[in-house]
């Protein structure tokens, strides 16, 4: 499918910003959405092919405003890529109650709202592709990150269910589940080393935003319902998610590996 207008949420940093840079260099029209857009204005404000929307993706008015911008440009929305995400590690007995809304509003509600509202527009135009960023933590539960895990399990489950519903209308929905990525969310986890130790128990090489961008660009060319990055870790996450007792057998060794990795990074 030839892109017409691509919406990217969470575009001011991390995966969203890296993806925006890559697509901008391909001379593709973009609508970049984030709650904080000072960096986007500094980089893209004078670029006619790039529109910037400051908005909260957990609010429906942000999405309807995005649709109005697309209509004013006369550009159908060909792709929505939901990269907006937050994390605040914490054990269930210790985190603040406000942390529940913090995770579910951005990670889950924002993604579901965008998929629903933009998906309906794509159904009417009979084409489009929505790509939602979940996590390997949306496949295998990660203690210490229980709220993040819950929010990403929801994103993955919703995306797969919606994919089956929309495909007959010419609309593809995909979910991407990466391992740990070097974004501001990684830095946030380093501030909570005990809660985040399992998150750092993977391979020595931490994924970079450009690794995720590469997969997303490939997915845009050849859609599929779900992609894990890397696939090898995705396979292990599926086993741990399907049989939690197996995961528990390796908990202590993984926690030890994670603590060592955090010490090196700090």
Secondary structure, DSSP 4 states (H G I P E B T S, - for coil): ---SEEEEESTTSHHHHHHHHHHHTTT--EEEEES--HHHHHHHTT-TTEEEEE--TTSHHHHHHHHHHHHHHT--EEEEEE-------B-TTTS-THHHHHHIIIIIIHHHHHHHHHHHHHHHHT-EEEEEE--GGGTS--TTBHHHHHHHHHHHHHHHHHHHHHGGGTEEEEEEEES-BSSHHHHHHHTTHHHHGGGG-S-SS-B-HHHHHHHHHHHHHS--SEEEESHHHHHHHHHHHH-HHHHHHTHHHHHHHHHHHHHHH-
